Amino acid sequence: MNKVIIYCDGGARNNPGPAAVGVIVAGLRGLNADLRGKREYSEFIGQATNNEAEYRAVIFALKKVKQLIGKEKSKNSKIEIKSDSELLINQLNGQYKIKEKNLVPLFIEIWNLKQDFADTEFVQVPREKNKEADRLVNQELNKLKNR
């Protein structure tokens, strides 16, 4: 089975405020050679809360991986999503209830996207292990100052 490791982060300035996502696809194990190596992605997502941005980062990551490896390989791939957001990971793993109504549609979208893969695991990592994804979020938000 193929394994894909993803680090993701989302953030908003002034919560809510301008928001962005950052995704590091750190491992595309078992896939063809041209997909090996680390890939970085970021995107400005408009106005959002920090929690919405964290969810949107996972959505962005799952869509990006499916696009990278294709529908057929997705079915035989295990996805490991790593984030420093305790709330996000515990909600996605069913350990915390979702109290913010605006997160419910995002949760459902992630639930539907993860059906495209053989297995999807959500893992909380310390903030220092997610610095690269955080850097991408801030890099995207800093571009706003220069516009």
Protein Blocks (a to p, Z undefined) as FASTA:
>chain_A
ZZdddddddddehiaaddddddddfbdghiafklgccddddddebjadfklmmmmmmmmm
mmmmmmmnojklmmmcccddddfbfklmmmmnopaccfblklmmmmmmmmmmmmmpmbdc
dddddfklmmmmmmmmmmmmmmmmmZZ
